[in-house]
Each structure stands twice: as structure tokens, then as C-alpha cells.
Amino acid sequence: MQRTSRMLTPQEALDIILAHVQRLPSEEVGLMDAAGRVLAEPLYAPEDHPPFPAATMDGYAVIHDDTSPWREVIGEQFAGHVTDVTVTPGTAVRITTGAPLPAGADAVVPVEDVELVDDHIVIRREEVRPGENVRPVGADVHRGELIVPAGTVLGPAEIGLAASLGIASVPVSRRPRVSVLSTGDELVDPGQPLGPGQIRDSNRFMLVAALQQAGAEVVWAGRGPDDVERLTELLRERIAESDVVISSGGVSVGERDLISAALRTLGTVHIERLFMKPGKPFHFVTVGRTLLFGLPGNPVSALVGFEIFVMAALRAMTGQQPVIPEPVTVVLAHPIEPGDRIEYQRAIVWCDETGTLFARNTGPQSSARLLSAVGANAYLIVPPRAEPYRPGERLRAILRRPVHGQAR
Amino acid sequence: MQRTSRMLTPQEALDIILAHVQRLPSEEVGLMDAAGRVLAEPLYAPEDHPPFPAATMDGYAVIHDDTSPWREVIGEQFAGHVTDVTVTPGTAVRITTGAPLPAGADAVVPVEDVELVDDHIVIRREEVRPGENVRPVGADVHRGELIVPAGTVLGPAEIGLAASLGIASVPVSRRPRVSVLSTGDELVDPGQPLGPGQIRDSNRFMLVAALQQAGAEVVWAGRGPDDVERLTELLRERIAESDVVISSGGVSVGERDLISAALRTLGTVHIERLFMKPGKPFHFVTVGRTLLFGLPGNPVSALVGFEIFVMAALRAMTGQQPVIPEPVTVVLAHPIEPGDRIEYQRAIVWCDETGTLFARNTGPQSSARLLSAVGANAYLIVPPRAEPYRPGERLRAILRRPVHGQAR
């Protein structure tokens, strides 16, 4: 097999991949099923919030410029219990936080500014301002206002806001349907005994976990057969049922290149190799609307390939914004040895007491050592250069988990 | 109802809550179901990785100090295809990346340093180092080594690593069983018409989404009845089936305090009010091992109460580390007006090109305005003080979503 194609930079590869992504159709889901889904269309407020002028304090609803020395309490207004009462000069209505302002009233005087004598109140201050302690109609949200932009991953705040405006279901992008297959004659499932020269199939489990966390629907996960014709047949079935097919293994020069051969037969090969480490062998192929990613067999390479490239495709498919989150800048806490390709070192990024992000890598960065990704919350992007990067120099990093402060 | 208790700071409240948390039992789950679960016991490597000395390059397996001028190629070794061949002086075996080193050999010479003539190779360099291009047994992970600490939320790297070491299932903490109820006579479900003085029930949907994203099992979600006896009865049932019961509404002074009354009857009240905004009215009650959280009815107050206090309890129950992630330090991008209690302002935190975290709030911070939490990736902690915080001053922030860099 010939490998004459130029090695692409990660950015060039992302551009090629995103140029081939097509948006998935949208579907309507109820709010109880909307968490973690990507909003397909912008949400606008169908009604005002609050829907009525509401008290923001416990107190008495009054007319602000009523000059009466004392006022008769003619009723009570609780949240959810509206009474048919109108405040006129010389009267007031007891009201609790959140309850609708009764007709006629234009202000709420807090309990603590009032003296209650029998069924009358005396206001113990000079002036009551119009609208005081009243949330007017639409104070929080105006009818027609954009409340959640398309591309937002829906969380509790967005879902609560939709509910508060009477929206019972929302349009979200369909979850991407993904098939995962691992290849390699040497693979044995965990739980089975290892024969001579055999290793565990770890990528299938790793990629399924990554897809679950990314909100994709794993429609199939299995081992690829050991024969190019049967493998091609399996892939054909998977392509028909999937938006994305991910394989691992079979793309290195030294490996039996069943996957490369099968992919070549099936579709258009756009990418074969990347100018990055780990993850140099990397296939990106399209067959109609289906995207195929041939990840390397080395688990760290497969993980990085998934998190940088497949994730970008999944985000673009569902319309998630931003498609490619902007990397952060970090200060190196120790020297970093560059390689001859762009390295994505597994790293820990934290925030110091001045608000500056610092990074250290997770030790030996062998692309077979998955332990280097355990506990890592970032990929440190290390461009090639002659001399080592010194502590205090700045590099960019892609955050894969939250950043914390330093314990005090 | 009397409110004589002192208002607690958020830190005091967290200390009280965590002192009442009991760890949930653990259960064994297969790797395909382990994503997002909390590891209950540390994982140690049951075997070495790699399990055999493996080639890291495509090339020829040789004896490093063999002085033969050329060597006969006596076999091939591919990953997963082990041949019964022994390298002796004057011989070599063709080998591919990841394949086991054949008996007798102690180094791999890469293809590009070798000239192949018929069935013999000539090494085109002076010296071959022992162990060159060979990953020895246990190079990545030693048998018995700690590979994933207890309390880790399992992601793709941890699951892949477990699989690579033959671990088929892992002990994880049982998911917390949680019941959610909203209370308030004024509440109407989204999708139903609003009557006079009525508002939507948004907290139930918001809290269910938050629980789903936190990995809890929502065993029940509904509306509380409007009568203290029936409410107490419902709560009793929910307590029996739940590790955590969360209510919203009915804890403010002005509201009909059904929840307060019911909680008081059922268990021990530890917290009633907090010195914070939003979220001052906040009940924490225990009944046996079950934790009850009485959140305010205002949606922003309920969300903040959930994310700061309930989340800490859920993390502690499952043994997740850290129980309370350390806040980050941020630089203010604009003036911030403090209040008379500790404020948790909804904010956007980003990283500038020097690696410094900056923050701005999301506009009006009314605790009824859930829009202030949409798109917010942080809570900015604003302690009370007389004068406003100036741009450039530093405060602490709790990150609730990832931080991004600035687009260039």
C-alpha cells in the first residue's frame, strides 16, 4: 500500500472533516428527556414572565400616592390564590412574595415598614414609590425574547427557563448513531485468558464510554472479522445504519491493513496520516452521508483521535456551539520536551491564587500508556521545536474535564 | 413559626450537610455500563502491561551484540500471530509494531536501518543497543500498581485502562435514589393554560435535569399536595424509598409553610436559613439516613441551592473526589455591586491569551430571573462589603461548565 499523501496538521484535518459533516435532523422531546441534548432551533419566549405584576416582598399592596393617614385591610392575596378585590384610596391588601398585585394597587410596602392596628395599617415612612417591590409583567423575560440560542447543550437552567414560560417540549438534534469496531487478530476480551502474544481489546470499551458521555447513541459495538471480504461486508451493514462508524486498529504501516483496504473499497479516503503525536495513522473516509474514522490501535492514539476529531464531527452534526471550543492558554510548571510532530500531551491544568492557569504533563507520554490519560483534565498542545519548553513559557491546552483551584 | 436560628454561611452549611452524609453501598458493573459512575474502591493492575516484551517499531528482532555481518531472516512475528521461532546469532525475525519479541532476541532494528538482500539482512549502522525499540513486560503498568484511585468518575481512559488489564467489571457506588417534589398552589405544568395568579412549575423539570446530569436516579418526581397531612404522608413514603428528597417552595416566611411544617414533624431540622443570596431560605433535615433538602421556590435560588449543597451531598454519598472542588480565582472584567449577604452571581469565566481567568456576570441578578443562569459557566462568589468591587480585582468562582479561551 502506498503512503504518498502529505501529513496533515490537526487544524487541516479538522477543516476537512467539518467540510464533510451534514447536520442531523431534529426531533421534539419533552423537558424530562431534554437534559444533555443539543437545541436545534433558537427558543423564543412565548409569554411574558412574570405573567402578572408580582410582589417581591411580603407586605401590603397599596396605591403609592394615597394620602390617607391609615388604610383598611380589605383582603389577602397569596401566590396561587387570587381574590377579586380592588385597592382603592384608604385601603390595602395583605400580599406575600410572588403573589399577583391586586387591581388598583401600584406598590407593595414591606411588613416591617407597617404598623397593623386591628384591621387597619399605618405606613411608618414618608414616601412610597410607584412600582416599589413589584415585579412588572415581563420583568424577567419579555414575550418574543430569545431565551436559549440554537446549539446550546440543554442543562437545568435552560430546561427550567423553558418550563417557566410554558414550553413543554423542545426541538433537539437527533443523537448521532454510531457503530464501533475494534480490529486486530491479537485482541482478547477482558475476562478471557490471554494466549501467547495476545492483548486485551480495550479500545471498544473506551470508545463506547466516550460515545456515551458525548451523548451519542451506540447502535453497535463489536470486533471486526479477520478477513477483508467479511470485514467489508460488515462495514457496509454498519454504514447503512450509522451516521458515524469508528474502527480502531489496522491503520499502521506494520499492521495487517484490513481496515485500510476495506475503507478504500467502500468510500472516499480524505485523510490517512496526521502530523501529530499520538495519532499519526488516522483515516477519515466518507460513504454518502456516513463518516468513517479509522483510529489507530494504540489506545492513547485512539483516545486522542476520538476526543479531537470525532468529537468535533459529533458536535458539528448536532449543531452544538462552539463546534471547536477555543483552547485555553497555560503556563508550564516544568520543562516539556517537544517531539518532531505536534504533540498532544496528557496534562493536568489548575488555577493558582492569582487566577493563572498552570499545566504539568502526566509523566511518560508513550502512546501505549493509557495511564497517562487517567486523571488528565487537558491535552497540552506542544508544537515541535529544537529546544525544550522552559517552565514559565506559555502553551495552549484543550480542556477535557473541569479545572479546579489549588487547595488552600 | 419562629425564625430565631442564626443565618449560616455557605461553608458552615456544607460542613453540617457533609457531617450527615453516609456512603452508599457499592455494586459491580460491567465496563459497558461504567461510564460516569464513581469508582468505589481503588483499582490495582491484576497483570503487567504489556504482558510480553513488544516491538515499538516495524523492523527486525535481533540479538543486540551479535557480531555477524549479515543475518538470515528465519521467520515473521505479527501482533496476535506468535511463531515458535528462536533468534540465535546470525539470524533475525521480521517483526511489526506491537508484536511479541521472539525468544532469543533483545532488540528491534527499524526497517529503515536495514538492507534486505534475498532472505538476509545487513544492518546499516555501527551499534544496536540492548532493549532498543522493545517495550519490556510491565513497561506501561506493573502488576499490583494503583491504576485508578477510589472516588474517580470513570471516563473513557479509566475504562479503557481497566479493559487493557483484563478487568471486566468494576465496583462503583450505587447511584443515589432521589425524589423531587415541587410545592405551591400557584403552580401549573407547562403545556397547561395559566389561570389568574398562576405560574408554571419549572423547578421540578429543572431539578430532574440537574439530577440526571449528576448521575443520580430520579425515583419519583411530582407535585406535593396542598394539605399538610397529605404532604407529610407523601414525604414519609418518599423518605422510605429515597436517599435524598428534594422539595422546592414553601420555605419563605411569606409562603404557606406546608413544607417547613411537614419537615419539622418528620425529622431533625439542621439548617433553616443561609447567609447567602440567592437561596436564603434553605432547609436541611435528616430522617434516619435520608437527607431532605427544602429549596426555595424561586428558580434561581433552587438551582444555586442544588448545585452548591445538594451536589456536594451527592458527591460525598458516592465517595466522589474531590467532594467540593476548589473554586478558581478570577479577575473581574467590570465593576460588581456587592449585597448584604454572600452573593453567588451567575457569571461567564474565560481565559485570556496570557492564561488568566476573567469573569463577568450575566446581567441582572434577580433570583427570579433564570435567564441569568442560561449560558453561565460559573458562580462568582461576591462577599458583602461597603464599596463595589472594581475591574481588575480578584474574586473566587465555582465552575459549573468548561472554560474556553478567547477566539483569536
Interface residues (C-beta under 8 A of the other chain):
Chain A: L31 M32 A34 A35 G36 E47 P50 P51 F52 T56 M57 D58 Q77 F78 A79 G80 H81 V82 T96 T97 G98 A99 P100 R135 A139 D140 V141 I147 V148 P149 T152 L154 G155 P156 A157 E158 I159 G160 L161 A162 A163 S164 L165 G166 I167 A168 G184 D185 E186 L187 D189 P190 G191 L194 G195 P196 G197 Q198 I199 R200 D201 S202 N203 R204 F205 M206 L207 V208 A209 A210 Q212 Q213 A221 S252 V253 G254 E255 R256 G297 N298 P299 L303 F306 P322 P325 E326 P327 V328 T329 V330 V331 C351 D352 E353 T354 G355 T356 L357 F358 S366 A368 R369 L370 L371 A373 V374 G375 A376 R394 R396 L399 R401 P402 V403 H404 G405 Q406 A407 R408
Chain B: L31 M32 A34 A35 G36 E47 P50 P51 F52 T56 M57 D58 Q77 F78 A79 G80 H81 V82 T96 T97 G98 A99 P100 R135 A139 D140 V141 I147 V148 P149 T152 L154 G155 P156 A157 E158 I159 G160 L161 A162 A163 S164 L165 G166 I167 A168 G184 D185 E186 L187 D189 P190 G191 L194 G195 P196 G197 Q198 I199 R200 D201 S202 N203 R204 F205 M206 L207 V208 A209 A210 Q212 Q213 A221 S252 V253 G254 E255 R256 G297 N298 P299 L303 F306 P322 P325 E326 P327 V328 T329 V330 V331 C351 D352 E353 T354 G355 T356 L357 F358 S366 A368 R369 L370 L371 A373 V374 G375 A376 R394 R396 L399 R401 P402 V403 H404 G405 Q406 A407 R408
